[in-house]
Amino acid sequence: MSDIVNTPKQFDHLPYAGVLPRLLSLIYDALIIAGLWMVYGFLAMLLVSTFGGLQCQPEYIDYTPCVGGPLYQLGLLLVTAGYFFWSWRVAGQTIGMRAWRLMVANRNGVQLSWYQCFIRALVGPVSLGCLGLGFFWGYFRADRASWHDLASDSEVRQLPKKKKAKKL
């Protein structure tokens, strides 16, 4: 977890994260994911062109055999899930969540289990895909919980601002 929150009791005293910071952090994370997808795409194209006899048709602008197959799309899914799983499980924060000072943990203030990360990753896109209804659900709850928080038994809290060191 973060250096700001060292014990579960400290996590309980933090305010619940609002809907807007959560959506804004998701935009940051989408930019990170886009970068990871580019790196993955480069490595996949390099691998396929080296070992697989690349069958793209650049003269027809048809790159479907290179980047449109189910194996490639599975790789994109794994890269995306890996980013979120690793961030939630290890640090309790994605890069976007760090920028907006958000932290996710289970209801006891302890890091998420792999199972909770999996459930959160499954329900999160549904929350967003229903025109954001799963996120906006938090406006009607005292704990600001979205659908994926409820399904994974987790909470997102707002971390305090770090105090700046005094200059001499």
C-alpha positions as CSV (number, residue, x, y, z in Angstrom):
1,M,0.0,0.0,0.0
2,S,1.0,3.6,0.0
3,D,3.4,5.2,2.4
4,I,0.6,7.5,3.5
5,V,-1.6,4.6,4.7
6,N,0.4,2.1,6.7
7,T,-2.4,0.4,8.7
8,P,-6.0,-0.6,8.0
9,K,-7.2,1.8,10.8
10,Q,-5.6,4.8,8.9
11,F,-7.6,3.7,5.8
12,D,-10.9,3.9,7.7
13,H,-10.5,7.6,8.5
14,L,-10.0,8.6,4.8
15,P,-13.0,10.0,2.9
16,Y,-14.6,8.0,0.2
17,A,-13.5,8.9,-3.3
18,G,-16.1,10.8,-5.4
19,V,-17.2,9.8,-8.9
20,L,-15.5,12.7,-10.7
21,P,-11.9,11.9,-9.5
22,R,-12.5,8.3,-10.2
23,L,-13.5,9.0,-13.8
24,L,-10.7,11.4,-14.3
25,S,-8.2,8.9,-13.0
26,L,-9.7,6.4,-15.5
27,I,-8.8,8.9,-18.3
28,Y,-5.2,9.0,-17.1
29,D,-5.1,5.2,-17.0
30,A,-6.6,5.0,-20.5
31,L,-3.5,7.0,-21.7
32,I,-1.2,4.6,-20.0
33,I,-3.0,1.6,-21.5
34,A,-2.8,3.2,-24.9
35,G,1.0,3.4,-24.5
36,L,1.2,-0.2,-23.3
37,W,-0.8,-1.3,-26.3
38,M,1.6,0.5,-28.6
39,V,4.6,-1.3,-27.1
40,Y,2.7,-4.6,-27.2
41,G,1.7,-4.0,-30.9
42,F,5.3,-3.2,-31.7
43,L,6.6,-6.3,-30.0
44,A,3.9,-8.4,-31.6
45,M,4.6,-7.1,-35.1
46,L,8.3,-7.6,-34.5
47,L,7.7,-11.2,-33.4
48,V,5.3,-12.0,-36.2
49,S,7.5,-10.5,-38.9
50,T,10.6,-12.3,-37.6
51,F,9.2,-15.8,-36.9
52,G,5.8,-15.9,-38.6
53,G,6.2,-14.8,-42.1
54,L,4.2,-11.6,-42.0
55,Q,1.3,-11.7,-44.3
56,C,0.2,-8.1,-44.2
57,Q,-1.0,-6.3,-47.4
58,P,0.3,-2.7,-47.0
59,E,-0.5,-1.8,-50.6
60,Y,-4.2,-2.4,-49.8
61,I,-3.8,-0.9,-46.3
62,D,-4.9,-4.3,-44.9
63,Y,-3.1,-5.0,-41.6
64,T,-5.9,-7.3,-40.3
65,P,-3.8,-10.5,-40.5
66,C,-1.1,-8.8,-38.4
67,V,-3.1,-7.1,-35.7
68,G,-6.7,-8.3,-36.0
69,G,-6.4,-11.9,-35.0
70,P,-7.9,-13.4,-31.8
71,L,-4.4,-14.1,-30.4
72,Y,-3.4,-10.5,-30.8
73,Q,-6.6,-9.3,-29.2
74,L,-6.1,-11.8,-26.3
75,G,-2.7,-10.2,-25.8
76,L,-4.2,-6.7,-25.6
77,L,-6.7,-8.0,-23.0
78,L,-3.9,-9.6,-21.0
79,V,-1.8,-6.4,-21.1
80,T,-4.7,-4.3,-19.9
81,A,-5.7,-6.8,-17.2
82,G,-2.1,-7.2,-16.1
83,Y,-1.7,-3.4,-15.7
84,F,-4.8,-3.1,-13.5
85,F,-4.2,-6.4,-11.6
86,W,-0.6,-5.5,-10.8
87,S,-1.4,-1.9,-9.8
88,W,-4.4,-2.8,-7.6
89,R,-2.7,-5.8,-6.0
90,V,0.8,-4.4,-5.3
91,A,0.3,-0.7,-4.7
92,G,-3.5,-0.3,-4.3
93,Q,-3.3,2.4,-7.0
94,T,-2.9,2.7,-10.7
95,I,-0.9,5.6,-12.1
96,G,-4.1,7.5,-12.7
97,M,-5.2,6.9,-9.2
98,R,-1.9,8.2,-7.9
99,A,-2.4,11.4,-9.8
100,W,-5.8,11.9,-8.2
101,R,-4.7,10.6,-4.8
102,L,-7.0,7.6,-4.8
103,M,-6.4,4.2,-3.2
104,V,-8.4,1.0,-3.5
105,A,-8.5,-1.7,-0.8
106,N,-10.9,-4.2,0.6
107,R,-13.4,-3.1,3.3
108,N,-10.9,-3.9,6.0
109,G,-8.3,-1.6,4.5
110,V,-6.1,-4.4,3.3
111,Q,-4.8,-4.8,-0.3
112,L,-7.1,-6.6,-2.7
113,S,-6.8,-10.3,-3.3
114,W,-6.2,-11.6,-6.8
115,Y,-9.9,-12.8,-6.8
116,Q,-11.1,-9.3,-5.9
117,C,-8.9,-7.8,-8.7
118,F,-10.4,-10.3,-11.1
119,I,-14.0,-9.5,-10.1
120,R,-13.3,-5.7,-10.2
121,A,-11.8,-6.1,-13.7
122,L,-14.8,-8.0,-15.0
123,V,-17.5,-5.7,-13.6
124,G,-15.6,-2.4,-14.2
125,P,-16.1,-2.4,-18.0
126,V,-19.8,-3.2,-17.4
127,S,-20.0,-0.2,-15.1
128,L,-18.6,2.1,-17.7
129,G,-20.3,0.4,-20.7
130,C,-23.8,1.1,-19.3
131,L,-23.2,4.8,-20.1
132,G,-21.3,5.1,-16.9
133,L,-24.3,4.1,-14.8
134,G,-22.1,1.8,-12.6
135,F,-19.9,4.8,-11.7
136,F,-22.7,7.3,-11.3
137,W,-24.4,4.8,-8.9
138,G,-21.9,6.2,-6.4
139,Y,-23.8,9.5,-6.3
140,F,-26.7,7.8,-4.6
141,R,-24.7,6.0,-1.9
142,A,-23.1,7.3,1.2
143,D,-20.0,5.2,0.6
144,R,-19.7,6.3,-3.1
145,A,-19.4,2.7,-4.1
146,S,-19.7,1.8,-7.8
147,W,-20.9,-1.5,-9.2
148,H,-17.4,-2.9,-9.3
149,D,-16.7,-1.9,-5.8
150,L,-19.8,-3.6,-4.6
151,A,-19.1,-6.8,-6.6
152,S,-15.5,-7.0,-5.5
153,D,-16.1,-6.0,-1.9
154,S,-13.7,-3.1,-2.2
155,E,-13.6,0.6,-1.5
156,V,-11.8,3.6,-3.1
157,R,-10.7,6.3,-0.7
158,Q,-9.3,9.8,-1.2
159,L,-5.8,10.2,0.2
160,P,-4.7,13.5,1.9
161,K,-2.4,15.9,0.2
162,K,1.3,15.5,1.1
163,K,2.6,18.3,3.2
164,K,5.3,20.2,1.5
165,A,8.7,20.4,3.3
166,K,9.5,23.8,4.6
167,K,12.4,25.6,2.8
168,L,15.2,27.0,4.9
